[in-house]
Amino acid sequence: MKVKFYTLGCKVNQYESQAMLESLLAQGFQAAGEEEPADVVVVNSCTVTAQSDQKARQALRRMKRKNPGAVAVLAGCWPQAFPEEAEAFAEADVVLGSANRGGLGGHILDFLNRRERIVAIRPHQKSEAFEPMRVQGLSGHTRAFLKIEDGCERYCAYCIIPFARGRVRSKPLYDIRAEVEGLARAGYREVVLTGINLPAYGQDLGLTLCDAIEAACGAEGIARVRLGSLEPERLTPEVIARMRAQPKLCPQFHLSLQSGCDATLRRMNRHYTAGEYREIAANLRAAFPGCALTTDVMVGFPGETPEEFAESLAFVKELGFAKAHVFAYSRRPGTVADRAPDQVPAPVKEERSAQMLAATAQSQLAFYRAQVGRREAVLFEEEAGPGLCRGHTANYTPVRVPCAGEAAGKILEVLVTGADAEGCAGVLAQDGSL
């Protein structure tokens, strides 16, 4: 039986889809090629926005049209957060949440034997442990993702994810190190530690994120360890000092901001002030000279006045991010913000998005230009055109380089010679591979 996956959402979802696929392969299923028909189609859903739910419905319908007669599986965050909605989506033969995906293979076989629709959405439990899962890599990627944490207890006013993911659970240290070593043996040079609220790693085990970083960096064979998205909590000077002691840790930190205005942050139920964020950013830059600070910025949150937006825009300009994901607030039914007064009109959100994007584009270009003249180790990932290869430095600067032959998966030293809005250009150093 051949199976095909379609994944929506974050790196955690990508990791989980790979884990589910590998679990099915171990049970005798086969992976269908891109243009090959499948007997089973699986959509691993995201539910960050209402549009995410619609994308999941559309994806499953599309896959069913392309694979008539296939068993259609809907899994992931949408069914977990909104079980009644997912159960009502009749096009899905099997519906699973994010709490019991380990039974996927058995549910598929059960459906084939009985031909009765299966809806198996188990609520998260307070005492729930981290779900054991391991991957051997991620097809098509030269860096591997490793999920080390699940769950979130922050309850930001705009976010449904705590309801989809449950309480914080953490992967044991020995499992982290063993999985990183396995990925290194499979040929990966870089691993990205991911989680729903990564800095909360270990709060259920009496550990900290530093313990996980040290376990990953201590694995033989891996050259780089990178962190996924970080909430600006628990990043104390002591934590940053421990991080700095790990030479394999990449100096790139995606530190989620959302707003640079304290009044907006309070309405969002974010657990820091702009001043505290500024201090964390300064501490990271002092500990990791030349590091990249990247972020997420939301505009048009309910109640955001012109003065509050101006304050947030000024803060973003001050911080000078290497890259920013700018997005307008989108209402998510089931959240506090969806019921909030003073919703910002769409045209205003569009205008604010444009201003914020312009500001972050300037700081991104300035960051790229600051890399010119440096010699950097670049992990190459793909061709960027005839005779060109593209990769990223340790601080995640994209670099394109003239090269002959296959470079993907290799770390090579590059002299950065130029920069534009798309990234940097460079040439291979004479001494070659690192």
Beta strands, then each sheet from edge to edge (+ up, - down):
strand 1: 2-7
strand 2: 30-31
strand 3: 40-45
strand 4: 71-76
strand 5: 94-96
strand 6: 118-120
strand 7: 143-150
strand 8: 169-170
strand 9: 190-195
strand 10: 224-227
strand 11: 252-254
strand 12: 292-299
strand 13: 323-328
strand 14: 375-385
strand 15: 388-392
strand 16: 398-402
strand 17: 411-420
strand 18: 423-433
sheet 1: 2+ 1+ 3+ 4+ 5+ 6+
sheet 2: 8+ 7- 9- 10-
sheet 3: 11+ 12+ 13+
sheet 4: 14+ 15- 16+ 18+ 17- 14+
end
